[in-house]
Amino acid sequence: MAQLSAGQRRVALTWLWLSEAALWILNEPLTAIDKEGVEKLMRHFT
C-alpha cells in the first residue's frame, strides 16, 4: 500500500479544505501540520 509524504498529505488536505465536500473521511489529518495549522483546521471542523 502506498503512503503519502508529509507534503502530499498537506496538499491533499488543502484540496479538501477548498472543496465543497459535505463529508470528510480523514485518517490522522493532523500529522505533519504545525500548531497554527492544527488550530485553523480544528476551527474549520466546528
PQR file of N, CA, C, O and H, with PARSE charges and radii, in Angstrom:
ATOM      1  N   MET A   1       0.845  -1.175   0.000 -0.4000 1.5000
ATOM      2  CA  MET A   1       0.000   0.000   0.000 -0.0000 2.0000
ATOM      3  C   MET A   1       0.892   1.240   0.000  0.5500 1.7000
ATOM      4  O   MET A   1       1.816   1.342   0.807 -0.5500 1.4000
ATOM      5  N   ALA A   2       0.625   2.157  -0.880 -0.4000 1.5000
ATOM      6  CA  ALA A   2       1.404   3.400  -0.970 -0.0000 2.0000
ATOM      7  C   ALA A   2       1.010   4.345   0.154  0.5500 1.7000
ATOM      8  O   ALA A   2      -0.140   4.368   0.594 -0.5500 1.4000
ATOM      9  H   ALA A   2      -0.126   2.075  -1.536  0.4000 1.0000
ATOM     10  N   GLN A   3       1.976   5.116   0.606 -0.4000 1.5000
ATOM     11  CA  GLN A   3       1.715   6.100   1.647 -0.0000 2.0000
ATOM     12  C   GLN A   3       2.100   7.480   1.130  0.5500 1.7000
ATOM     13  O   GLN A   3       3.011   7.621   0.314 -0.5500 1.4000
ATOM     14  H   GLN A   3       2.910   5.097   0.249  0.4000 1.0000
ATOM     15  N   LEU A   4       1.398   8.486   1.614 -0.4000 1.5000
ATOM     16  CA  LEU A   4       1.685   9.855   1.204 -0.0000 2.0000
ATOM     17  C   LEU A   4       2.786  10.449   2.076  0.5500 1.7000
ATOM     18  O   LEU A   4       2.879  10.152   3.267 -0.5500 1.4000
ATOM     19  H   LEU A   4       0.659   8.372   2.278  0.4000 1.0000
ATOM     20  N   SER A   5       3.611  11.285   1.471 -0.4000 1.5000
ATOM     21  CA  SER A   5       4.612  12.016   2.244 -0.0000 2.0000
ATOM     22  C   SER A   5       3.903  13.121   3.012  0.5500 1.7000
ATOM     23  O   SER A   5       2.721  13.377   2.782 -0.5500 1.4000
ATOM     24  H   SER A   5       3.536  11.526   0.503  0.4000 1.0000
ATOM     25  N   ALA A   6       4.611  13.775   3.918 -0.4000 1.5000
ATOM     26  CA  ALA A   6       4.019  14.865   4.702 -0.0000 2.0000
ATOM     27  C   ALA A   6       3.527  15.976   3.781  0.5500 1.7000
ATOM     28  O   ALA A   6       2.442  16.517   3.994 -0.5500 1.4000
ATOM     29  H   ALA A   6       5.571  13.567   4.105  0.4000 1.0000
ATOM     30  N   GLY A   7       4.297  16.318   2.778 -0.4000 1.5000
ATOM     31  CA  GLY A   7       3.889  17.363   1.840 -0.0000 2.0000
ATOM     32  C   GLY A   7       2.664  16.969   1.048  0.5500 1.7000
ATOM     33  O   GLY A   7       1.778  17.792   0.818 -0.5500 1.4000
ATOM     34  H   GLY A   7       5.179  15.879   2.605  0.4000 1.0000
ATOM     35  N   GLN A   8       2.607  15.723   0.632 -0.4000 1.5000
ATOM     36  CA  GLN A   8       1.443  15.241  -0.114 -0.0000 2.0000
ATOM     37  C   GLN A   8       0.192  15.265   0.757  0.5500 1.7000
ATOM     38  O   GLN A   8      -0.897  15.574   0.274 -0.5500 1.4000
ATOM     39  H   GLN A   8       3.327  15.055   0.819  0.4000 1.0000
ATOM     40  N   ARG A   9       0.344  14.942   2.031 -0.4000 1.5000
ATOM     41  CA  ARG A   9      -0.790  14.998   2.970 -0.0000 2.0000
ATOM     42  C   ARG A   9      -1.314  16.427   3.081  0.5500 1.7000
ATOM     43  O   ARG A   9      -2.523  16.658   3.065 -0.5500 1.4000
ATOM     44  H   ARG A   9       1.228  14.691   2.423  0.4000 1.0000
ATOM     45  N   ARG A  10      -0.389  17.385   3.195 -0.4000 1.5000
ATOM     46  CA  ARG A  10      -0.803  18.784   3.325 -0.0000 2.0000
ATOM     47  C   ARG A  10      -1.511  19.258   2.061  0.5500 1.7000
ATOM     48  O   ARG A  10      -2.507  19.976   2.140 -0.5500 1.4000
ATOM     49  H   ARG A  10       0.593  17.198   3.208  0.4000 1.0000
ATOM     50  N   VAL A  11      -1.009  18.864   0.906 -0.4000 1.5000
ATOM     51  CA  VAL A  11      -1.653  19.242  -0.352 -0.0000 2.0000
ATOM     52  C   VAL A  11      -3.042  18.622  -0.442  0.5500 1.7000
ATOM     53  O   VAL A  11      -3.995  19.299  -0.830 -0.5500 1.4000
ATOM     54  H   VAL A  11      -0.200  18.280   0.841  0.4000 1.0000
ATOM     55  N   ALA A  12      -3.171  17.364  -0.094 -0.4000 1.5000
ATOM     56  CA  ALA A  12      -4.471  16.692  -0.145 -0.0000 2.0000
ATOM     57  C   ALA A  12      -5.458  17.347   0.821  0.5500 1.7000
ATOM     58  O   ALA A  12      -6.630  17.524   0.487 -0.5500 1.4000
ATOM     59  H   ALA A  12      -2.397  16.814   0.221  0.4000 1.0000
ATOM     60  N   LEU A  13      -4.994  17.699   1.997 -0.4000 1.5000
ATOM     61  CA  LEU A  13      -5.866  18.351   2.975 -0.0000 2.0000
ATOM     62  C   LEU A  13      -6.275  19.742   2.497  0.5500 1.7000
ATOM     63  O   LEU A  13      -7.418  20.154   2.695 -0.5500 1.4000
ATOM     64  H   LEU A  13      -4.042  17.555   2.268  0.4000 1.0000
ATOM     65  N   THR A  14      -5.360  20.457   1.879 -0.4000 1.5000
ATOM     66  CA  THR A  14      -5.671  21.782   1.326 -0.0000 2.0000
ATOM     67  C   THR A  14      -6.717  21.658   0.222  0.5500 1.7000
ATOM     68  O   THR A  14      -7.660  22.447   0.165 -0.5500 1.4000
ATOM     69  H   THR A  14      -4.431  20.122   1.719  0.4000 1.0000
ATOM     70  N   TRP A  15      -6.552  20.674  -0.649 -0.4000 1.5000
ATOM     71  CA  TRP A  15      -7.525  20.446  -1.715 -0.0000 2.0000
ATOM     72  C   TRP A  15      -8.904  20.170  -1.122  0.5500 1.7000
ATOM     73  O   TRP A  15      -9.909  20.698  -1.598 -0.5500 1.4000
ATOM     74  H   TRP A  15      -5.785  20.033  -0.603  0.4000 1.0000
ATOM     75  N   LEU A  16      -8.944  19.347  -0.092 -0.4000 1.5000
ATOM     76  CA  LEU A  16     -10.213  19.017   0.556 -0.0000 2.0000
ATOM     77  C   LEU A  16     -10.816  20.260   1.200  0.5500 1.7000
ATOM     78  O   LEU A  16     -12.022  20.490   1.104 -0.5500 1.4000
ATOM     79  H   LEU A  16      -8.128  18.918   0.294  0.4000 1.0000
ATOM     80  N   TRP A  17      -9.974  21.066   1.860 -0.4000 1.5000
ATOM     81  CA  TRP A  17     -10.424  22.306   2.522 -0.0000 2.0000
ATOM     82  C   TRP A  17     -11.130  23.211   1.509  0.5500 1.7000
ATOM     83  O   TRP A  17     -12.158  23.815   1.817 -0.5500 1.4000
ATOM     84  H   TRP A  17      -8.994  20.879   1.938  0.4000 1.0000
ATOM     85  N   LEU A  18     -10.575  23.298   0.307 -0.4000 1.5000
ATOM     86  CA  LEU A  18     -11.116  24.190  -0.714 -0.0000 2.0000
ATOM     87  C   LEU A  18     -12.310  23.600  -1.465  0.5500 1.7000
ATOM     88  O   LEU A  18     -13.008  24.309  -2.189 -0.5500 1.4000
ATOM     89  H   LEU A  18      -9.740  22.808   0.056  0.4000 1.0000
ATOM     90  N   SER A  19     -12.534  22.321  -1.290 -0.4000 1.5000
ATOM     91  CA  SER A  19     -13.662  21.678  -1.973 -0.0000 2.0000
ATOM     92  C   SER A  19     -14.961  21.987  -1.238  0.5500 1.7000
ATOM     93  O   SER A  19     -14.954  22.568  -0.153 -0.5500 1.4000
ATOM     94  H   SER A  19     -11.967  21.744  -0.702  0.4000 1.0000
ATOM     95  N   GLU A  20     -16.051  21.598  -1.834 -0.4000 1.5000
ATOM     96  CA  GLU A  20     -17.358  21.774  -1.211 -0.0000 2.0000
ATOM     97  C   GLU A  20     -17.897  20.432  -0.712  0.5500 1.7000
ATOM     98  O   GLU A  20     -19.108  20.230  -0.632 -0.5500 1.4000
ATOM     99  H   GLU A  20     -16.056  21.127  -2.716  0.4000 1.0000
ATOM    100  N   ALA A  21     -16.999  19.539  -0.386 -0.4000 1.5000
ATOM    101  CA  ALA A  21     -17.404  18.216   0.074 -0.0000 2.0000
ATOM    102  C   ALA A  21     -18.196  18.317   1.384  0.5500 1.7000
ATOM    103  O   ALA A  21     -17.798  19.025   2.309 -0.5500 1.4000
ATOM    104  H   ALA A  21     -16.015  19.704  -0.452  0.4000 1.0000
ATOM    105  N   ALA A  22     -19.305  17.608   1.443 -0.4000 1.5000
ATOM    106  CA  ALA A  22     -20.153  17.623   2.630 -0.0000 2.0000
ATOM    107  C   ALA A  22     -19.614  16.703   3.727  0.5500 1.7000
ATOM    108  O   ALA A  22     -19.925  16.882   4.905 -0.5500 1.4000
ATOM    109  H   ALA A  22     -19.628  17.033   0.691  0.4000 1.0000
ATOM    110  N   LEU A  23     -18.812  15.730   3.334 -0.4000 1.5000
ATOM    111  CA  LEU A  23     -18.293  14.756   4.284 -0.0000 2.0000
ATOM    112  C   LEU A  23     -16.812  14.559   4.040  0.5500 1.7000
ATOM    113  O   LEU A  23     -16.382  14.344   2.907 -0.5500 1.4000
ATOM    114  H   LEU A  23     -18.559  15.585   2.378  0.4000 1.0000
ATOM    115  N   TRP A  24     -16.036  14.632   5.107 -0.4000 1.5000
ATOM    116  CA  TRP A  24     -14.590  14.380   5.032 -0.0000 2.0000
ATOM    117  C   TRP A  24     -14.304  13.094   5.795  0.5500 1.7000
ATOM    118  O   TRP A  24     -14.736  12.944   6.938 -0.5500 1.4000
ATOM    119  H   TRP A  24     -16.386  14.807   6.028  0.4000 1.0000
ATOM    120  N   ILE A  25     -13.593  12.181   5.185 -0.4000 1.5000
ATOM    121  CA  ILE A  25     -13.127  10.979   5.866 -0.0000 2.0000
ATOM    122  C   ILE A  25     -11.615  11.093   5.957  0.5500 1.7000
ATOM    123  O   ILE A  25     -10.915  11.037   4.946 -0.5500 1.4000
ATOM    124  H   ILE A  25     -13.242  12.303   4.256  0.4000 1.0000
ATOM    125  N   LEU A  26     -11.121  11.254   7.172 -0.4000 1.5000
ATOM    126  CA  LEU A  26      -9.703  11.547   7.380 -0.0000 2.0000
ATOM    127  C   LEU A  26      -9.039  10.495   8.257  0.5500 1.7000
ATOM    128  O   LEU A  26      -9.650   9.965   9.186 -0.5500 1.4000
ATOM    129  H   LEU A  26     -11.690  11.299   7.993  0.4000 1.0000
ATOM    130  N   ASN A  27      -7.812  10.210   7.956 -0.4000 1.5000
ATOM    131  CA  ASN A  27      -7.001   9.300   8.755 -0.0000 2.0000
ATOM    132  C   ASN A  27      -5.761  10.069   9.190  0.5500 1.7000
ATOM    133  O   ASN A  27      -4.879  10.347   8.377 -0.5500 1.4000
ATOM    134  H   ASN A  27      -7.316  10.640   7.202  0.4000 1.0000
ATOM    135  N   GLU A  28      -5.697  10.407  10.456 -0.4000 1.5000
ATOM    136  CA  GLU A  28      -4.586  11.164  11.021 -0.0000 2.0000
ATOM    137  C   GLU A  28      -4.365  12.490  10.278  0.5500 1.7000
ATOM    138  O   GLU A  28      -3.275  12.732   9.759 -0.5500 1.4000
ATOM    139  H   GLU A  28      -6.414  10.180  11.116  0.4000 1.0000
ATOM    140  N   PRO A  29      -5.387  13.345  10.226 -0.5600 1.5000
ATOM    141  CA  PRO A  29      -5.275  14.582   9.453  0.2800 2.0000
ATOM    142  C   PRO A  29      -4.295  15.597  10.042  0.5500 1.7000
ATOM    143  O   PRO A  29      -3.854  16.505   9.337 -0.5500 1.4000
ATOM    144  N   LEU A  30      -3.955  15.461  11.303 -0.4000 1.5000
ATOM    145  CA  LEU A  30      -3.087  16.445  11.946 -0.0000 2.0000
ATOM    146  C   LEU A  30      -1.608  16.096  11.844  0.5500 1.7000
ATOM    147  O   LEU A  30      -0.757  16.835  12.340 -0.5500 1.4000
ATOM    148  H   LEU A  30      -4.314  14.724  11.876  0.4000 1.0000
ATOM    149  N   THR A  31      -1.305  14.984  11.209 -0.4000 1.5000
ATOM    150  CA  THR A  31       0.080  14.572  11.033 -0.0000 2.0000
ATOM    151  C   THR A  31       0.800  15.554  10.120  0.5500 1.7000
ATOM    152  O   THR A  31       0.292  15.901   9.054 -0.5500 1.4000
ATOM    153  H   THR A  31      -1.997  14.384  10.806  0.4000 1.0000
ATOM    154  N   ALA A  32       1.971  15.997  10.531 -0.4000 1.5000
ATOM    155  CA  ALA A  32       2.845  16.874   9.727 -0.0000 2.0000
ATOM    156  C   ALA A  32       2.273  18.273   9.517  0.5500 1.7000
ATOM    157  O   ALA A  32       2.608  18.940   8.538 -0.5500 1.4000
ATOM    158  H   ALA A  32       2.383  15.715  11.397  0.4000 1.0000
ATOM    159  N   ILE A  33       1.412  18.718  10.431 -0.4000 1.5000
ATOM    160  CA  ILE A  33       0.880  20.070  10.361 -0.0000 2.0000
ATOM    161  C   ILE A  33       1.346  20.816  11.605  0.5500 1.7000
ATOM    162  O   ILE A  33       1.307  20.273  12.709 -0.5500 1.4000
ATOM    163  H   ILE A  33       1.140  18.176  11.226  0.4000 1.0000
ATOM    164  N   ASP A  34       1.786  22.059  11.429 -0.4000 1.5000
ATOM    165  CA  ASP A  34       2.276  22.837  12.567 -0.0000 2.0000
ATOM    166  C   ASP A  34       1.122  23.254  13.470  0.5500 1.7000
ATOM    167  O   ASP A  34      -0.047  23.075  13.128 -0.5500 1.4000
ATOM    168  H   ASP A  34       1.818  22.500  10.532  0.4000 1.0000
ATOM    169  N   LYS A  35       1.470  23.815  14.633 -0.4000 1.5000
ATOM    170  CA  LYS A  35       0.475  24.168  15.649 -0.0000 2.0000
ATOM    171  C   LYS A  35      -0.580  25.133  15.097  0.5500 1.7000
ATOM    172  O   LYS A  35      -1.771  24.959  15.352 -0.5500 1.4000
ATOM    173  H   LYS A  35       2.420  23.960  14.911  0.4000 1.0000
ATOM    174  N   GLU A  36      -0.153  26.132  14.354 -0.4000 1.5000
ATOM    175  CA  GLU A  36      -1.087  27.109  13.785 -0.0000 2.0000
ATOM    176  C   GLU A  36      -2.042  26.430  12.801  0.5500 1.7000
ATOM    177  O   GLU A  36      -3.238  26.721  12.781 -0.5500 1.4000
ATOM    178  H   GLU A  36       0.815  26.273  14.146  0.4000 1.0000
ATOM    179  N   GLY A  37      -1.508  25.537  11.997 -0.4000 1.5000
ATOM    180  CA  GLY A  37      -2.338  24.810  11.044 -0.0000 2.0000
ATOM    181  C   GLY A  37      -3.357  23.920  11.731  0.5500 1.7000
ATOM    182  O   GLY A  37      -4.502  23.821  11.290 -0.5500 1.4000
ATOM    183  H   GLY A  37      -0.536  25.301  12.013  0.4000 1.0000
ATOM    184  N   VAL A  38      -2.942  23.273  12.811 -0.4000 1.5000
ATOM    185  CA  VAL A  38      -3.865  22.426  13.578 -0.0000 2.0000
ATOM    186  C   VAL A  38      -5.005  23.279  14.135  0.5500 1.7000
ATOM    187  O   VAL A  38      -6.170  22.885  14.076 -0.5500 1.4000
ATOM    188  H   VAL A  38      -2.012  23.353  13.170  0.4000 1.0000
ATOM    189  N   GLU A  39      -4.663  24.448  14.676 -0.4000 1.5000
ATOM    190  CA  GLU A  39      -5.692  25.326  15.238 -0.0000 2.0000
ATOM    191  C   GLU A  39      -6.682  25.776  14.160  0.5500 1.7000
ATOM    192  O   GLU A  39      -7.888  25.788  14.404 -0.5500 1.4000
ATOM    193  H   GLU A  39      -3.717  24.769  14.724  0.4000 1.0000
ATOM    194  N   LYS A  40      -6.195  26.141  12.986 -0.4000 1.5000
ATOM    195  CA  LYS A  40      -7.075  26.547  11.891 -0.0000 2.0000
ATOM    196  C   LYS A  40      -7.972  25.399  11.452  0.5500 1.7000
ATOM    197  O   LYS A  40      -9.167  25.583  11.222 -0.5500 1.4000
ATOM    198  H   LYS A  40      -5.214  26.131  12.789  0.4000 1.0000
ATOM    199  N   LEU A  41      -7.390  24.228  11.341 -0.4000 1.5000
ATOM    200  CA  LEU A  41      -8.157  23.060  10.917 -0.0000 2.0000
ATOM    201  C   LEU A  41      -9.244  22.727  11.935  0.5500 1.7000
ATOM    202  O   LEU A  41     -10.374  22.418  11.558 -0.5500 1.4000
ATOM    203  H   LEU A  41      -6.419  24.079  11.528  0.4000 1.0000
ATOM    204  N   MET A  42      -8.910  22.787  13.210 -0.4000 1.5000
ATOM    205  CA  MET A  42      -9.889  22.474  14.245 -0.0000 2.0000
ATOM    206  C   MET A  42     -11.023  23.503  14.255  0.5500 1.7000
ATOM    207  O   MET A  42     -12.175  23.145  14.500 -0.5500 1.4000
ATOM    208  H   MET A  42      -7.992  23.038  13.516  0.4000 1.0000
ATOM    209  N   ARG A  43     -10.715  24.763  13.995 -0.4000 1.5000
ATOM    210  CA  ARG A  43     -11.780  25.786  13.907 -0.0000 2.0000
ATOM    211  C   ARG A  43     -12.683  25.497  12.706  0.5500 1.7000
ATOM    212  O   ARG A  43     -13.893  25.711  12.771 -0.5500 1.4000
ATOM    213  H   ARG A  43      -9.780  25.054  13.796  0.4000 1.0000
ATOM    214  N   HIS A  44     -12.099  25.017  11.625 -0.4000 1.5000
ATOM    215  CA  HIS A  44     -12.874  24.701  10.418 -0.0000 2.0000
ATOM    216  C   HIS A  44     -13.819  23.524  10.661  0.5500 1.7000
ATOM    217  O   HIS A  44     -14.909  23.471  10.090 -0.5500 1.4000
ATOM    218  H   HIS A  44     -11.116  24.843  11.572  0.4000 1.0000
ATOM    219  N   PHE A  45     -13.403  22.584  11.504 -0.4000 1.5000
ATOM    220  CA  PHE A  45     -14.235  21.415  11.801 -0.0000 2.0000
ATOM    221  C   PHE A  45     -15.475  21.771  12.608  0.5500 1.7000
ATOM    222  O   PHE A  45     -16.482  21.067  12.539 -0.5500 1.4000
ATOM    223  H   PHE A  45     -12.518  22.626  11.968  0.4000 1.0000
ATOM    224  N   THR A  46     -15.413  22.853  13.370 -0.4000 1.5000
ATOM    225  CA  THR A  46     -16.536  23.184  14.250 -0.0000 2.0000
ATOM    226  C   THR A  46     -17.494  24.145  13.617  0.5500 1.7000
ATOM    227  O   THR A  46     -18.491  24.520  14.235 -0.5500 1.4000
ATOM    228  H   THR A  46     -14.595  23.425  13.426  0.4000 1.0000
TER
END
